[in-house]
């Protein structure tokens, strides 16, 4: 069985299309093969008409409502309910192309040692096709060093064997944002992450209720995730890379807070720069 977890919050206008893109998967429609699947919609306290959409969907679509607790709790709720040997996530504003699951299941069957694979993406922002920047280039294999600067592993594009979550845990519910970055760090530290170099999902962005538009200074949450990694038994080289990335992100935050005349916040990240930088590097930043 493949379990598909779709967290959603006040996105009724997108959700129906997202669910239909799962139902349209060719892998689930082959008459000669019985490929069992379930779609778990976790409604994180929506106040729009999300709950009323359920009536038009087949029995494989299951709807669960929770009090508004954040996307990490919604995904974890879905994982707790999921019965599948394979787990996929789909953000409710994204879409799968019809061969997505079929291509990934073929890969997983061909390479039984693989625990996770992800795909290339098509980006649409505010209804317009967008080209990813060079920094968004995706990689395959042991990619821990590649996921440190930013979140490269789109959860909507990934397919996991269930045991991944037994080994690295679930999503950090204490993070208001960048929970996918935090998860990607833990994933890439433990497993090779295989890229299928074919765009098999559509990511739709630019709408007002995206988390990335809600918070300024997302590196605050990424630094929290990086500090957590230092407690997870990294190799000396991995620790060096993580410390280096904390310093880099802290420098950006110090500059941003000073520009906004928030000296107390700037001091916090200046302290982290001094804490994590290597002695051979002298830091010239100070808060005056």
MOFEN-V110477 format. One line per field, one symbol per residue. phi: phi as a letter, one per 30 degrees, with the letter a starting at -180 (. if undefined). psi: psi as a letter, one per 30 degrees, with the letter a starting at -180 (. if undefined). burial: b if it has 16 or more other ideal C-beta (glycine too) atoms within 10 Angstrom, else e. Layout:
phi: ???
psi: ???
burial: ???
This chain:
phi: .cccccdaahbedceeddddddddddddcdddbccdabccccddidcccedddeeccdddcccbcbdebjddddddedddddcddbbbcbddccbcddceddddddddddbdddcabbbdbccbchicebcddedcecbbjdceddcddadccdddccbbdededddcicddddddaidddedddddddcbdccccdbdbbcccbjddcdddcdcdiddedddeddddddcciddeddddddeddeddddeddedddddcicdddddeddddeddcddedccccdacc
psi: kkkjkjkljhhefeeeeeeefefgkeefgjffkjjklkjjjjjhhkgagefffefgllffjkkkklkjfleeeeeeeeeefkflfkklkjkfglkklfgeeeeeeeeeefiffkfklllllkkkkhgkkkkklefgkllkbjgefffeeljfjkefflkkkefeffefaakjffkflgfeeeeeeeefffkkjkkjhkjglkkklflegkeffekkhffeeeeeeeeeefgghlleeeeeeeeeeeeeeeeeeeeeeeeghieeeeeefeeeeeeflkffkkkfklk.
burial: ebbbbbbbbbbbebbeebbebbbebebbeeeeeeeebbbbbbbbebeeebeebeeebeeebebeeeeeebbbbbbbbbbeebebebbbbbbbbbbbbeebbbbbbeebeeeeebbbbbbebebbeeeeeeeeeeeeebeeeebbebbbeebbbbbbbbbbbbebbeebebbbeebebbbbbbbbbbbbbebbbbbbeeebbbbbeeeeeebeeeeebbbbbbbbbbebbeeeebeeebeebbbbbbbebbbebbebbbeeeeeebbebbbebbeebbeeeeeeeeeee
